[in-house]
Amino acid sequence: MKKKKWLLLVLVIAVAVAALAGCDNNTGAPVLEGDGDIVWDENGNVVYDNINLKMWSVTTGDDANTQDQIVAGFNSMYEGMIHVTVEHYSRYDLETLLSNTMQFDRENAPDILFNHGSRVTEYNERGWLQEVDFFFDKSGASFDKSDFVPSLLESVTIDGTAYGVPVDVHSAIICIRKDILEKNGLPIPTNYEELCEVADRAAELAANNQLWIRGENSEGYSATEWRLASTAEPYTAFPISYGDMWVHEFVDYTAAVQNGGSIVDAEGMPAWNSQETADGLQVLRDWIFPGESSTNRYALSEDYGSSYDVGDAPFNSGRCIFKLQGPWAWQRELQTFDQMLAADGGSSNIATCSLSGMFAKDSDAEYASLIKGEGHAITLMSTVTSYTKAAAATVFMEYMANYSGIEWAKRGHLPAVISVSQSSEYLSDPAYEAYIQYWGTPADYVVVPPTKYYSYVDTYFKTAAQQAIANSYRNQSITSILNTQYRDCVDYIQLYS
């Protein structure tokens, strides 16, 4: 998955997509009745004869490779009956391509879409989707709604009807240099207060020429050889930047909800203009620019502006202890340290944990453990007119939700189906024991609730969060930033809806 996209691009795409989609306004969704072109066999089952389904997927890189393997298993199981072909796109490219295709080239649209479930209400408002409940009834495929994580099912449900099937949920994770903590007698933190204490202590040790670090360097040391951190500049234990996808897609929202903030209200309008959200964003401002009232006495991060991947080089060199990463890249992190520190423990020198509690001012609050996630879901496009093809799509949806399981979780995508996440096969897998368990359970994650104004709610919040941690806005209160972006967001919603 790509991280290298700046907020301006997101804003341009969001406004352009919304403007283009305005003329859709829920047209094109067929009226569902009868059996259509479905043929039944003597046992009352739908006959599938070489049904081809085209799926566009918001997966790239190693995620795409893993998904292709899972889909290949489905194609083998249903050979001669149903075959799924997958085209992979980045999250940013997919939005533009989908909008253009559904506006001007519907005959080349995908049959099904593997994208983030929070988009469902917005897509349906544009007339791009059709319900799946009707076709599950036809196919007989299993869709036990009581077995899905409620918030993930809610994200694809409109007025009690499902317009997609949730598959997983994911967020950013934290990578930890366990070896540096142990060498310096520091504990692995479990909440925000402990994180600040560890980071402050590391900064103090470094300033006094007493912090031991190791890793890649240009100072003549081997990667496994311990050296003292430089005193030439402050030691910052946890680099972050708004240019990183981890921050503008996950951490900003997580900081808000862990301090009691909300994303949308019951009407689908923005609800992030609150003191609770301001408190969460203040945590991120203090992260880089600590003040008299901040929990941390020293900066946890330099001011990297809009740079991206800011934690990678410092983490490998030992110039930081923590960094953000996508869970789908964790196996690559393990490989890196197995090579770099092969002579002294390899990847056993690093650990991982979720974002849970790491941005909450009050670690005892009921919402402190929440993690802002994104849930993948499979939806059925309104361009599919064949009932047989639509029924075949539900068979594939059932497979992906119930049988991706541990292999998909190894990429950081936790199952949306509760029974899958509680199965012995899942819990006994070595990967679960080694690292998946430290990313929490799907119930720990919250996603953006259903709203047809998703693009606006999301874009204007991200603008506020960006400004909250920008050096050029340090003299402006976070409350005033939120209020300004909220008013602009509501104005645009009223203008285009």
N, C-alpha and C positions, 0 to 999 in steps of 0.2 A: 504494500500500500504506500502511496506517495505522501511525503510530508512537505514537499517543497512548493507550497503554494501560498501566496500572500493574501491577506484579507481583502485587499482591493479587488482581486480577481473574484473572490467569493461574492462581494457586493455587486459587482457588475453582472455576474451570472445570475444572481438571485433576482435582481431588478429586471434584467432582460427576459429571463424565463417567465417571471410573473406577468410581465407586460404582454409577451407573446401568448401566454396561456389564457389571458383574459377573454379572448374571443371563443375559447373552447366552452367554458362555463357549463360543464357536465353534459356535453353532447356526445353522441356516438355509442353510449352504453346500450346494448340491445335489451329488449324486453324478453325475459326468460319464462318459457312455458312449454309444456309438452316434452317430447323426447328428441325433437330435432332429427338429426341424421343417425342417431344411435341405433345399432343393430344388437340384438340380444341373442345369446346362445341358448341351448336347451335347458341350461341350469340357471338362467336369468342373469348371466354375467355379460357385461359390455364386451363386444368383440373389437379388439384392437388389431388392425392389420397394417403394420408398417407405418404407424403414426409418427411423424417427425415434428419435434418441438424445437423451436429456436429460443434460447435463453440468453439475455444480456445480463452480465454479472459484474457487480462492483468489486471485483477481486483482481489483484494483479500479483506478479512475482510468485513467491513460494505459496501464498494463499491460493492463487490460481492453479498452480500445479497440484496441490492437495485436493482442491475441489474437482479438478479434472479426473483424478483417480477415483474419487467417490462417485462421480457421475458415470465413469466407465463401469463401475460395479453395477449400477442401475441398468445401463444399456445391455450388459451381459445377461443380467437376470431376465430382462424383458426383450431379449433378442427376437426380431421378427414381429414384435408387437408395438413397442414404443422405443423411440430413439431420441435422445436429447443432445443437441449440439450447442456448445457454450461459446459465446464471444465475451472476452474480458475487457473492461474499461476502468480507468481510474474514476474515483468519485467525482472529480471535477469535470472530466471529459464526458462522463455518462449523462450528466444533467443537460448539457447543451445538446448532445446528440439526440437524446430522447425527446427533448422539446421540439427540435427541428423536424425529427422524423414524424412525431405525432401531429405536427402542424401541416407538413407539406408532403410527406412520403409514407403514408400509413401502410401501404402495401408491403413495405420493407420493414415494418415494425417487428419487434420480437413477439413471440407468443406468450412468454412468461418473463418475469423480471426478478432478479435476485439483487435486492437493494435494501436500504435501511427502512425499517417499518414505520418510522416517524413520518415518512413521506406519503403514506397511504392516503390520508384524508385529503391532502393537497392534490395528489394525483387524481383521486376520484372526483374531486370538484371540477377538474379540467376535462373529465370524461374519458380518462385514459384507462380506467380499470373496470372490471365487473366482479360481482360477488363470486365467492367460491363455495359457499354453503350449498347452493342449488346443485352444483356439479359433484360435490361429495355425495349428495343423496343419490345421484345417478350412478356414480362409479362404485359406491360401496366401500371406498377407501376409508381408513380410520381417521377421524378428526375429533378426538376426545378433548373438548375445550377445558374440562376440569383438570387436565393433566399438563396444562401450559402455565408458565409463570404469568400471573395475572396482568402485570404491567405490560408485558410483551404482547399478550393477546389483545389487550385494550388498544394498543397502538395500531392494530390492523382492523379494528372493529368500528363500524359506523352504524349507529342506531340498532345495535344488536346483531348486525349482520357482518360476517367476516369477509374482508376483501383481500385476504392473504393469509399465509400460514407462517408464523414465527419459526425461525430455525435456531437462532443463537442470540447471545448478547456478548459484547466485548467492550473494553475500554483501554486506556493506557495502563502501564504497570510501572513499578519502580525497580530498578536494578541497584544492587548494593555491593560495595567492595567490602565483603566480610573480613578479608584478610587485614585490611587497614584498620578497621574497627578493633579487631582482636589484638593486633600489634600494639595499639595505643591504649588498650584497656577501656574501650568505649563499647556500649551495648548497641544492639540493633533496636532502633526506636519502634514503638508500636502506635504512637499517636503524634499529633502536631507538637505538643509541648515537649515531648521527649526528643523529637526530631530537632527542635530549636536548641535544646540543651546539648545534644551531640554536636550539632553544627557549630555552636558557639565555642564549645570546648576544643574542637578541632582548630578553629580559627585562632584561639588563644595559644594552643600548643605550637602552631605554625609560626605565629608572631614571635614566640620565644625560642625559635629554632629547635623545637622538641617534637615535631610531628613526623613520624616515620611513614614514608610512602614508597611504592615501587610500581613498576610497569614500564611501558615504552618511554624512551627518553633519548635526548641528544647529548647527554652529559657524560657518556662513556660507561654508564652502569649497565649491567645485564638486566633484563626485565624482572628477574627474580631477586635481584639484589636490593636490599633496603637502603634508602637514602633519606636525608632530611629534606622536608619541603622547603622551598625557597622562601626567604623572608623579604624578597624584593617587592612583593605585592601581597595583598590580603588573600588568605586561603578561603575560597568559597566552596562549600561542601556539596551544593545541589544546584547546578546551573539550570536555568529555565529561560525561555524566550518566547515571545508571542509569535515568532516566525515558525516555531515548531507546531506541527499538527497536534501533538500531544497536549499542548496548552490551549490552543484555540478551539479544539473540538471536545476536550474532556476535562482538563484541569480547571478552566474558568467556571464551567457549570458545576463541577464537583465542589469547588470552594463555596459556591453559592448554596447548594443544597445541604452541604455538611454544616452550614451555619443557619439553617432554617429557611432559606430562600425557596421560592417557587419559580417555575419557568413560564407556565401559561395558566390562565384561570379557567373556570368552568365553561366560558364562552369561547375558549380558544384564543383569547387575546393575551398579549404579553403581561406577565405578572412579576417580572424581575425588578421593577422599580420599587424596592423595599429596603428597609434598614438591614434586614437579614442578608440580602444579597450584597449590599454595600459592605457589611462586615466581612463577608467571604472574599470580596475583591480587595478589601484592605489587607487581608492576609497575604495576597499576592503582591501588593504594592510594598508591604513591609519586607517581603522576601528579598527584594532588590534594594529598597530604600528604607532601612529600619529607622524608626523614630523613638521618641521617649516612651510612647505607650505600647510599642510593639513587643511581642513575646520574645523575639530574637533580638539580641544586642548587636550582633554583627550580620552583615549581608550574607544570605545563603547563596546568592548568585550575583555575578557581575551584571551590568546593564548591557545586554547583547543586542538591544534594539530588535530589528526584524530578522536577525540571523536565524538559521535553522541547524539542526543536529548539534546544538551547542554543547551537549553533554558527552558526545562520543569520544573526542580526543582527550579531554580531561579525565574521563573515566578510565580509559585504557592506560593513561600515563600515571594515574594516582593523584592528579591535581584536583580531583573531587572524589567524593565517596558515594554519592547517589546520582542517578540520572533517570530521566523518563525514557520509556521505550514502548513500542507496540508489542503485545504478547506474542504476535506471530513472528517476531524477530528474536525471541528468547533462545531458541535453539542455535541461532547464529552467534549469539553472545556466548553460549556455552562452548561452541567450537573455537571462537576467538581466544578464550582464556585457556582452553585445553592446549592450544598451540603456544600461546605467549608464556604461560606459567607451567609448561609441561614438566619442568624439573622440580616443581614444588606444588603439587596438588591440583594443577590445572583449573578446571571449572569449579572445583569445590571451594575456591576462594571467593566466589560470588554467590549471591542469593537474590531472591526476588520477593516482592509482596505487592498487594493491591494498593489502590489509592485510599482505601478505607481508613477514616480517622485522621489522615495526614494533613488535612487543611481545616480541621474543626477546632475553633477556639475553646469549646466546651466538649471535652471528649466523653462526658457522661450523657450528653443530650441524645435523645432517641434517634435523631437524624444524623448524628456524627459519623456513623458507619456507611452512609449512603455513597454510592459511586455513580457518577453520570456515565451511562453506557449508551451504546448504539446496538440495536437489534437488527440482524438481517432477517428479512422475510421474503417469501416468494409470492408474487402476485400474478394474477391473470389479466392480460391486456384485453381491452374492449374490442380490439380488432379481430379477436378469435370468434368466428361465427359458427364453426363446426362444434356441435355438442360432443361429438366423439373425441375431438382434439382437446376440448376443455376438460372432459372427464379424464383423459389420459394425463393432463396436467396435474390433476389432483392426486393421481397415483404417484407421480413423481414428487409432489409436495410431501405426501405422507412418508415416502422413503427418505427424503432429505432431512425431515424433522426427527425421524425416529432412528435412522441408521447411520447418520454421519458420526454421531457419538464421540468416542474418544479420539478418533483421528482428527476430527475438526477441532476438538478441544485442545489438542496439542498445538494448534495454531493460535490459541488464545480465545477461541469462540466457544463459550460455555453453552450447553444445551438449553434450548427453550422448553423442552419437554421435561417435566419434573421427574418422571419415572426413569428417564435415561440418565439424568444426573445422579440418581440414587441407586442405579443398578450395580450389581456386584462386578460386572465386566468393566464398568467405568471406574469405580472406586478402587479396584484392585490392580489397575494398570500401573506399571512402573512410572509412567509419565505423571500420573495423578499424584503418586506418592512423592515424586521428586520435585514437582513445581506447580502443577495445576491447582492443587489444594490451597496454595498460598494466594491464589487469585480470588478466593471466596466462592460463594455459590451464586447462581443466577438471581436469587431473591435479593442479593445485596445491591443489585444494579437498578437504577431508575433511568427511564428513557423519556424523551420529550412526549408528553401526552398528545393525543390526536388533536390536530388543528389544521384547518385549511390555510392558515396564515403562516405555516411553518417557515417559509423562506424569509419573511419579514421578521418574525420573532427571533429567529436564529441569527440573522445578519446584524440586526441592530444591537442585540446583546453582545455579539462578538466585538462590535465597534466600541461599545462601552468598556468591555473588559480590556481591550487593547489600550484604550486611553488611560484606564486606571493604573496600568503598570508602565506607561510611557513617561520618560523623563520630562518631556515637553508639557505634560499635564500634571506634574507633581503639585503645583500650586492650586489646582482645582479640586474641590472635594469630590469624592466618588459619588456621593448622593446627587450632586448637581449634574455630573456626567450621566448617571443613570436616568435622571429626570429628562434631560435634553434628548437622549436617544429614545426614551419611551415616547415622548411627544412626537418625534419624527416618525417613529414606527407606526403609531396609531394614525397619524396623518396619511401615510402611504397606504395603509390598509384601507382607510376610508376612501382614498382617491382611486384605488385600483379594484376594489371589490364592489 
